[in-house]
Amino acid sequence: MENRIHILNTVIDNLSMQDTISEIEDTIKTGNQIHHVVVNAGKIVSMQSDLQLRESVNSSDLINADGQAVVWASRFLKKPLKERVAGIDLMQNLVSKAEEKQYKIFFFGAKEEVVKKVVDIYSEKYSPEIVAGYRNGYFNKEDETTIAKQISDSGANILFVAISSPTKENFLYQNREILSKVNFIMGVGGSFDVVAGKVKRAPLWMQKSGLEWFYRFIQEPRRMWKRYLVGNTKFVLLVLKERYRSK
């Protein structure tokens, strides 16, 4: 992939949302595969010490900046990215494309009632024909190969994995050969919870202002305080250190 930038031990593709969708459509059309991942501030912080996660992310074919903070950091470090490509927005765009282009999608992750609701919502809004299959995100490590084979045999063109980091990144990386028949594989984190209405997404002005993390934090402060408040502080310090070191 051309036009990649390297910041904080992380590779990121300098693509817009439309650039990204075009790459994916071309890949599905030609029968090839893209292993996709998104990065935000928290994930980049984790990648500094979690070398398995770093390998899983940086080995991906297509890496988008999910967080607005990453876009700001790229500009501060004089390696400006075009724009944020949020994972949930990319997922929604691809589900819409699935009906238009007759793609099939496998939905993997979240609780059983959540993933089933996501499938029901998309089936009603678009068509049941876009669904290749679905499975909840609760499994043992030894089940991974069986699950990957199930997904591969489903006839899916697209796989969305709604599991937390680093499990989803490592699952996709370690099972990429089994999943080779699936044209586009992508981790989508908590996106299923948003689609199912379990978690509210921030208003558009907060998304554009880089405050989506804060909206998420005030919904679940006990669970999210460490991820966002501690993680974001570490990210700012990493960016400042990189800028100072590059001078």
C-alpha positions as CSV (number, residue, x, y, z in Angstrom):
1,M,0.0,0.0,0.0
2,E,1.4,3.4,-1.0
3,N,1.3,6.6,1.0
4,R,1.9,4.9,4.4
5,I,3.1,6.9,7.3
6,H,5.1,5.7,10.3
7,I,4.5,7.2,13.8
8,L,5.0,5.8,17.3
9,N,6.0,2.3,16.0
10,T,2.7,2.2,14.0
11,V,2.1,2.0,10.3
12,I,-1.0,4.0,9.0
13,D,-2.3,4.3,5.5
14,N,-3.0,7.8,4.4
15,L,-6.4,7.2,2.9
16,S,-9.8,8.9,3.0
17,M,-13.0,7.0,3.7
18,Q,-13.7,6.9,-0.1
19,D,-10.2,5.8,-0.9
20,T,-10.6,2.9,1.6
21,I,-13.9,1.8,0.3
22,S,-12.6,1.8,-3.3
23,E,-9.6,-0.4,-2.2
24,I,-12.0,-2.8,-0.6
25,E,-14.4,-3.0,-3.6
26,D,-11.5,-3.6,-6.0
27,T,-10.2,-6.4,-3.7
28,I,-13.6,-8.1,-3.6
29,K,-14.0,-7.8,-7.3
30,T,-10.6,-9.4,-8.0
31,G,-11.1,-12.2,-5.4
32,N,-8.1,-11.2,-3.3
33,Q,-8.1,-10.4,0.4
34,I,-7.5,-7.3,2.6
35,H,-6.7,-7.8,6.3
36,H,-7.8,-4.5,7.8
37,V,-7.3,-2.8,11.1
38,V,-8.0,0.6,12.7
39,V,-5.8,2.3,15.3
40,N,-6.7,4.8,17.9
41,A,-4.7,6.5,20.7
42,G,-5.3,3.7,23.2
43,K,-4.2,1.0,20.8
44,I,-1.1,2.8,19.8
45,V,-0.2,3.1,23.5
46,S,-0.7,-0.6,23.9
47,M,1.5,-1.3,20.9
48,Q,4.5,0.2,22.5
49,S,4.8,-2.7,25.0
50,D,2.6,-5.4,23.5
51,L,4.8,-6.7,20.7
52,Q,2.3,-9.3,19.5
53,L,-0.4,-6.6,19.1
54,R,2.2,-4.5,17.2
55,E,3.0,-7.3,14.8
56,S,-0.7,-8.1,14.3
57,V,-1.5,-4.5,13.5
58,N,1.5,-3.6,11.4
59,S,1.3,-6.8,9.3
60,S,-2.2,-5.8,8.2
61,D,-2.8,-4.9,4.5
62,L,-4.8,-1.8,5.3
63,I,-4.5,0.3,8.5
64,N,-6.8,3.3,9.1
65,A,-6.7,6.0,11.8
66,D,-9.9,5.4,13.8
67,G,-9.3,8.1,16.4
68,Q,-9.3,11.9,15.7
69,A,-6.4,12.2,18.2
70,V,-4.3,10.0,15.8
71,V,-5.0,12.4,12.9
72,W,-4.1,15.4,15.1
73,A,-0.9,13.7,16.2
74,S,0.0,12.9,12.5
75,R,-0.2,16.6,11.8
76,F,1.7,17.6,14.9
77,L,4.5,15.2,13.8
78,K,4.4,16.7,10.3
79,K,3.1,13.5,8.6
80,P,-0.5,14.6,8.1
81,L,-3.2,12.0,7.4
82,K,-6.1,13.0,5.1
83,E,-8.8,12.2,7.6
84,R,-10.2,10.0,10.3
85,V,-11.7,6.7,9.0
86,A,-13.8,5.5,11.9
87,G,-14.2,1.7,12.0
88,I,-18.0,1.9,12.8
89,D,-18.5,4.3,9.8
90,L,-16.6,2.1,7.5
91,M,-18.6,-0.9,8.7
92,Q,-21.9,0.9,8.1
93,N,-20.8,2.0,4.6
94,L,-19.8,-1.6,3.7
95,V,-23.1,-3.0,5.0
96,S,-24.9,-0.6,2.7
97,K,-22.6,-1.6,-0.2
98,A,-23.3,-5.3,0.5
99,E,-26.9,-4.9,-0.6
100,E,-25.9,-2.9,-3.7
101,K,-23.1,-5.2,-4.7
102,Q,-24.5,-8.5,-3.3
103,Y,-21.7,-9.1,-0.8
104,K,-22.2,-11.5,2.0
105,I,-21.1,-10.6,5.5
106,F,-20.3,-12.7,8.6
107,F,-20.9,-11.0,11.9
108,F,-18.6,-12.3,14.7
109,G,-18.5,-11.0,18.3
110,A,-20.4,-9.4,21.2
111,K,-23.0,-11.2,23.3
112,E,-25.5,-13.5,21.6
113,E,-28.4,-11.2,22.0
114,V,-26.4,-8.3,20.6
115,V,-25.0,-9.9,17.5
116,K,-28.4,-11.4,16.7
117,K,-30.0,-8.0,17.1
118,V,-27.4,-6.5,14.7
119,V,-28.2,-9.2,12.1
120,D,-31.9,-8.6,12.5
121,I,-31.5,-4.8,12.1
122,Y,-29.4,-5.1,9.0
123,S,-31.6,-7.8,7.5
124,E,-34.6,-5.6,7.9
125,K,-32.9,-2.4,6.7
126,Y,-31.2,-4.0,3.8
127,S,-31.8,-7.7,3.1
128,P,-31.4,-11.0,4.8
129,E,-29.3,-12.0,1.7
130,I,-26.3,-10.0,2.9
131,V,-25.9,-12.3,6.0
132,A,-23.5,-15.2,5.5
133,G,-23.7,-16.1,9.2
134,Y,-23.1,-14.9,12.7
135,R,-21.6,-16.0,16.0
136,N,-21.2,-14.5,19.5
137,G,-17.7,-13.5,20.7
138,Y,-17.4,-15.9,23.6
139,F,-15.0,-18.8,23.0
140,N,-11.9,-20.5,24.2
141,K,-8.5,-20.1,22.6
142,E,-8.6,-23.7,21.4
143,D,-11.9,-23.0,19.5
144,E,-10.4,-20.3,17.3
145,T,-9.4,-22.6,14.4
146,T,-12.9,-24.2,14.3
147,I,-14.5,-20.7,14.3
148,A,-12.2,-19.5,11.5
149,K,-13.1,-22.5,9.4
150,Q,-16.8,-21.9,10.0
151,I,-16.4,-18.3,8.8
152,S,-14.3,-19.4,5.8
153,D,-16.9,-22.0,4.8
154,S,-19.8,-19.5,5.1
155,G,-19.2,-18.0,1.7
156,A,-18.7,-14.5,3.3
157,N,-17.0,-11.8,1.3
158,I,-16.7,-9.6,4.5
159,L,-16.0,-10.5,8.1
160,F,-16.6,-8.0,11.0
161,V,-15.1,-9.0,14.4
162,A,-16.6,-7.2,17.3
163,I,-14.3,-8.2,20.1
164,S,-12.0,-6.1,22.3
165,S,-8.3,-5.5,21.7
166,P,-5.9,-7.2,21.4
167,T,-8.0,-10.4,21.0
168,K,-9.6,-9.4,17.7
169,E,-6.3,-8.2,16.1
170,N,-4.5,-11.4,17.1
171,F,-7.4,-13.6,16.0
172,L,-7.4,-12.1,12.5
173,Y,-3.6,-12.2,12.2
174,Q,-3.1,-15.7,13.5
175,N,-6.0,-17.1,11.4
176,R,-5.5,-15.1,8.3
177,E,-4.6,-18.2,6.2
178,I,-7.7,-20.1,7.2
179,L,-9.7,-16.9,6.4
180,S,-8.0,-16.4,3.0
181,K,-11.3,-17.1,1.2
182,V,-12.9,-14.1,2.9
183,N,-12.1,-11.0,0.8
184,F,-12.2,-8.4,3.6
185,I,-11.6,-9.1,7.3
186,M,-11.9,-6.3,9.9
187,G,-12.1,-5.8,13.6
188,V,-14.9,-3.4,14.7
189,G,-14.5,-3.4,18.5
190,G,-17.7,-2.2,20.2
191,S,-19.6,-1.3,17.0
192,F,-22.2,-4.1,17.4
193,D,-23.2,-2.6,20.8
194,V,-23.8,0.8,19.1
195,V,-25.8,-0.7,16.2
196,A,-27.9,-2.7,18.6
197,G,-28.6,0.4,20.7
198,K,-26.8,-0.9,23.8
199,V,-24.3,2.0,23.7
200,K,-25.1,5.5,22.3
201,R,-22.6,7.1,19.9
202,A,-21.5,10.7,20.4
203,P,-23.2,13.5,18.5
204,L,-21.5,14.4,15.2
205,W,-20.0,17.6,16.6
206,M,-18.3,15.7,19.4
207,Q,-17.0,13.1,16.9
208,K,-15.5,15.9,14.7
209,S,-14.1,17.7,17.8
210,G,-12.3,14.6,18.9
211,L,-14.5,14.2,22.0
212,E,-16.1,10.9,21.1
213,W,-13.9,9.2,23.8
214,F,-15.3,11.6,26.4
215,Y,-18.9,10.8,25.5
216,R,-18.1,7.1,25.8
217,F,-16.4,7.7,29.2
218,I,-19.4,9.5,30.7
219,Q,-21.6,6.6,29.8
220,E,-19.4,4.0,31.5
221,P,-17.0,5.9,33.8
222,R,-16.0,3.0,36.0
223,R,-15.1,0.8,33.1
224,M,-13.6,3.4,30.8
225,W,-11.7,5.8,33.1
226,K,-8.4,4.0,32.9
227,R,-8.6,3.3,29.1
228,Y,-9.3,7.0,28.3
229,L,-7.9,9.2,31.0
230,V,-4.7,7.2,31.6
231,G,-4.4,6.0,28.0
232,N,-4.9,9.5,26.5
233,T,-2.3,11.0,28.8
234,K,0.2,8.4,27.8
235,F,-0.5,9.0,24.1
236,V,0.0,12.8,24.5
237,L,3.4,12.1,26.2
238,L,4.4,9.7,23.5
239,V,3.6,12.2,20.7
240,L,5.5,15.0,22.5
241,K,8.5,12.7,23.0
242,E,8.5,11.7,19.3
243,R,8.3,15.4,18.2
244,Y,11.1,16.4,20.5
245,R,13.3,13.4,19.4
246,S,12.7,14.2,15.7
247,K,14.1,17.7,16.1
